[in-house]
Amino acid sequence: MESEKMIELLGDKAEYLLSHICTTIDKKLIHLPSPNHIEEIWVNSNRSNQVLRSLQALLGHGRLSSTGYCSILPVDQGVEHSAGSAFAPNPLYFDPENIIKLAIEGGCNGVASTFGVLGIMSRKYAHKIPFIVKINHNELLSMPNRYDQTLFGTVKNAWDMGAVAVGATVYWGSAESPRQLKEIAEAFQMAHELGMATILWCYTRNNAFKVDGIDYHASADLTGQANHLGVTIGADIIKQKLPTNNGGYLATKQGKTSPLVYEKLTSDHPIDLTRYQVLNCYSGRVGLINSGGESFGESDLKEAVITAIVNKRAGGMGLILGRKAFQRPFSDGVNMLKVIQDVYLDKNITIA
């Protein structure tokens, strides 16, 4: 997308997002994405040569190849929500091959999906685009509904189908989070032993995070701490929702924080709030990719571009967007993915 068209799309948000200067956390404190991310960041870590190769395979594929940025198509909603709710808007995607084709045609670095989706097409496509196998899921068919993440297969299953990475979710703050933490820490260790990279869906979940009618599940301080826990258990990349507010610790009066988080390290600007998420990913050593969220129709393109701009200018590594792309005609989904990637390719959109 040309810069003029992007500014027109953003409307009255253009100046607010594109000219913002971050005075909370200096960009010099952040390890920014670069073409040399593996050599500059991971080469000094405990990751093996095989893991480094897998990370490079992911970052070296698609339209964002060799930029340090990452565009991933995630399609696990058929299990996480239901196949009907996910694919009824576009029944084309009941067929797993079309999911993979969308990621390829859309120029993505990789495709993240279930054991079933990627497994049934692995012989045909595992060598054509990096596979990221999501190894655990929340299923909503049991009665009453339970909000828990259950392993659907093994890391070895993912390795056997040729995946370069595994993905998993931990619901930080939930009653089940201690078990999930242990399961996924062990799974990530096994993935690293087999030479695969790891991506953590790093979400908060607890009804106590809703206080006086305000939902703090996506607050910068709570999601920032979730990120910090996620990188601690071995995530190479963190997937996180874009922050929508702040002050979760103050509202819940649970856990410990510092007034400096709110007085110095954050403001109410979305780029500053997201910069705090990046800071908690070991100052950007571990890449932050923000999620695209659900599809609302005509506003999807503008919302996706805004999320990409906020992520990039905050110091994040990219976007992981699914429903906004696959719940529309195939060609429109391809265009959506490429427009988002254009944000990361646009040298005029710089770190705030």
Sequence and secondary structure as in RCSB ss.txt:
>XXXX:A:sequence
MESEKMIELLGDKAEYLLSHICTTIDKKLIHLPSPNHIEEIWVNSNRSNQVLRSLQALLGHGRLSSTGYCSILPV
DQGVEHSAGSAFAPNPLYFDPENIIKLAIEGGCNGVASTFGVLGIMSRKYAHKIPFIVKINHNELLSMPNRYDQT
LFGTVKNAWDMGAVAVGATVYWGSAESPRQLKEIAEAFQMAHELGMATILWCYTRNNAFKVDGIDYHASADLTGQ
ANHLGVTIGADIIKQKLPTNNGGYLATKQGKTSPLVYEKLTSDHPIDLTRYQVLNCYSGRVGLINSGGESFGESD
LKEAVITAIVNKRAGGMGLILGRKAFQRPFSDGVNMLKVIQDVYLDKNITIA
>XXXX:A:secstr
  HHHHHHHHGGGHHHHHS    SS GGGS    TTHHHHTGGGSS  HHHHHHHHHHHTSSTTTTSS EEEEEE
 HIIIIIHHHHHTT GGGGSHHHHHHHHHHTT SEEEE HHHHHHTHHHHTTTS EEEE EE    SSS     E
E S HHHHHHTT SEEEEEEEETSTTHHHHHHHHHHHHHHHHHTT EEEEEEEE  GGGEETTEE TTBHHHHHH
HHHHHHHTT SEEEE    B  HHHHHT S   HHHHHTS  SSHHHHHHHHHHTTGGGTSEEEEE     STTH
HHHHHHHHHHHHHHT  EEE  HHHHSS HHHHHHHHHHHHHHHH TTS   
